[in-house]
Amino acid sequence: MGRVGKFRNSEDVLLWLFKKDGCFNTKSACDVIKVRLPKFGWAKWIWHKCLLKKISVCMWKVALNCLSVDEKVKSVGVSIVSACNCCSSRGIEDLDHILNNGDFASNLWRKVSVEVGVPFLAHRSWKEIVHQWFNRAGQSSQLRNLMGLIPCLVIWRL
């Protein structure tokens, strides 16, 4: 007899459909309601054991677009005038401006790229820049390990 057959001549029993044995437990309930984010390829570098946790948390906020910049504040209805203090163009403070396209950010990425020998990608998004660095990173050597940590440190500095 299958699972249904053994309950046929007995009282009604509640079955929890999210577990094979039909029994409820809190772990299976948490699994049902948990919001599952897509796998994040940079996680091994963002949460690297050599990085301070505050740098990892900052990178995670940046990666998930949760960093509090003027653009984000405006998007929730707060009326502010946005102008970057770090560059002559006084551009709007959004993630791309602060982390890549602003004067200070692009100069920093350019200098770091030259020092390590990574091509500098002007006028790209911050995600493309960081993705390029993480693609060059690896566990096989100290230099490749540094390639994964440098973008985290640069973004922390920015």
N, C-alpha and C positions, 0 to 999 in steps of 0.2 A: 504494500500500500504506500502511496505517496504521502506527502505532508498533509494534504487535504483529507485523505481517507481516515487518518487517525483522529480527526476532530469531528467526523461525521455524526456519530451517535453521542455526542457530549454537549455540554453547555457551549454557548457562543464564547469564543475566545478572540481577543484583539490580537492581530498579527501586525508586527512592525515590518513593513515591506522593504525597508532599506537594509535589512540584515538577513542573511541566508536562513538562519534558524527561526526567524520571525520574532525573536525576543528583542525588546527595547533596551538600549543602554544609552548613557549620555554621550559616549564617544561617537556612536553612529548618528545621534541627533546633531552633534556639532559638525560632523562631516557633511550632513545634509544642508545646514544653513551657512556653512563657511563660504565666504566669497573667495573663489579661486582666481587668482591673477595668472596671466600667462607667464610661462617661464621667462626669466630675465637673464639673458646671456652674460651680463656684466656682473652678476651677483658675486661670483667668486673673487672678483677684484675689488668690488665695493666693500665687501665684508672680509677682506684679507686680514689675517692675524697680525700683520705688521702695522696696520693702520690703527690710529686711535679711534675709539668708538664715535667720538664727536665728528670726525671726518667721514666715517662710514654713514652716519645718520644724515649728515649734510648731503652726501652723494646720493643717498637713497631718496631724499626729498627732491633733489634736482631731477633725478631719473624719473620720478613719478609726477613731476610738475607740481610739487607741493611747496616749493620755496616761496617765501613771501617777498615778492617783488611788486613794484607799482602796478604793473599790468594785472597781476593776480588780485590785488586789492581793488582795483577798478572793476574787475569782472564780478565782484560780489556787491557792487552798487555804491561803493564809497567814492565820492567825488574828490579827486586830487589832481594836481598838476604834476606831471611826471617829467623829470629832466635829470639825466645822469650827471653826477658831480665829477666823474672820473674822466671825462673826455670833452674836447672842445665843441663837438657837435651838439652836446646836451640832448642826446637821443632819448627816446622813451625807454624807461627801465623795464625791459622784458628779459626773459632768460637768455635769448640769443645775443642781445646787446651786452648784458652783463658778463656772460660767460664766453663770448667769442668776438662779436662784431664791434664792440666799443673800443676806443683808442687804447685804454689800459690793457684790456683783455687780449686784443689782437697782438699788441707788442709783447706781452708775456708769452703767449703761445708761439710767436715767431722766435723769440729768444730760446725758449726751451726746445723747440723743434730743431733749431740750428745746432744747439749743443749736443743733442742726442742723435742727430742725423735722420730725423723723421721729416718728410716733406710737409711744409706748411700749406694748409688748404685755406686760402683767403676766401672770404665771402661764402662760407659754408655755415651750416647750422652747428651749434655746439655739439649736438648728438653725432653728427658726421665726423667731427674732429675727434671726439672721444672714442668713437667706434674704430677709427683708423688706429689709434693707439692701442686699444684693447685687442685688435686683430694682430698686432705685432708682438703682443705679450705672450708669455708662456712660462712654464716651470723649468725649462731645460737649462737655463743659465741665469746668472745674476742680472745681466743686462736685460734679458727678456722679462724677468720678474719686475725689474724697475719700470719697464714699459707699461706694465699694468698698474703700477702704483703712482706714476707721475701724473696722469690725468686727474686722479683723485686729489693729489696735493695741489695741483694748479687750480682746480675748481675750488678747493678749500680756501686758497689764497684769494681768489677772486671774490 
